[in-house]
Amino acid sequence: MAPRAYRSELRVAQAQQTRRRVIEAAAVLFATQGYQATTLVAIGREAGVSTETVKGTLSKAELLIAAFEVTFSGVAGAESLRDTEAAAGVMELPDDEFLDAVIAGISDANARGHALWTVLLGAASSDPVVDDALQAMLTRRRADYLLLVDQLIARGYAEAVTDRAAAAAVVSFLLSPESFQQLVAQSGMSRDAYEAWVRQAILAELRRRPAGESTVTGTRRSP
């Protein structure tokens, strides 16, 4: 039984390696060529496998979703950044190191994934499978940032936040792939300058303020 079990484990490992190779190849092509222009044939060629192997791995829409997830967080599947090993390590840091570590970690993820995020947003407008996945990601993101705001309050970065959801939405935008892409990838801001700006903006947003007022925009929302 031992040789048979070994062969079975070997086949599983080989299948996982092939799947990973296909997803990584898809990530490269989607990021450089876009969703519509990338074919399963091209993905197979990039991965060094047959088109049939690509088809047996995931659909084109599923490959885009998995490519973004693996590139952004390192894991394919409906997993939030807060569930990764890296996030667990950040949670164990002392309070005075926590925010900088969060910003650095998400900045790294955005550096890897911002191009694919743009492709994902575009594909979602015409592909219902991608759109469903995107909406699920956005739901997880909102939950993640509510928890982050709670952590920042608990760790003394804010005295009080009168509207947690509004604060979480602003922090989510500040740390989004879109802000990274515009400021770093397109405008040439250095990573250090970007992360310092994000830190300052987050702390400004979390300072005590009247309900409904955003210190980032300087405007007041209607109640």
Summary of the structure (lengths in Angstrom):
residues: 223
radius of gyration: 20.3
end to end distance: 68.9
largest distance: 70.3
contacts: 645
relative contact order: 0.09
helix: 74%
strand: 1%
